């Protein structure tokens, strides 16, 4: 189930920013799939789906923005950890600037019409 606010479907907004959100979550510490999903949800992206996050991780890895390593687990299967590499950090910086510019523009548009939060 997804939430629509007026006519804005939050699942569509998530699709546009999930790469950036995953890169941001990995900025300060590496993580495995479920850990990354949990961190995104705790940050306020409750509607993000498991499959979307795992697909994003695979895509970012294939694009050369993440590295991976495996950590053995005593209580279950080994965990594949994802980490930002230099290219991923560069992409996070570029995408973050793009997002801030876009958000500033949207905030200005909404303020002009008395709709700002």
C-alpha angles and dihedrals in degrees: 000000000000134000124240119197104202100313097333112108108208092205088063091050090050092054089058097050106029095099090053092045093052092048090049093050089053094047096094103024139016119245146184123238101271092040090054091048091050092049092050091051092046089052090059104272093114094155097058110121128228094236092049093054095045091047091049092050091051091047094048090048092049089050090057096247097115137042124208137210134175125238118196116235126211093205104041146342121340114271124234109219124203124211134182114248126197093277090049092051090050090050091048090053093048095043091045091055091048091049093048091050092048093046091049090052092049092047090052092049092050093045091051088059097041092251102116118128 
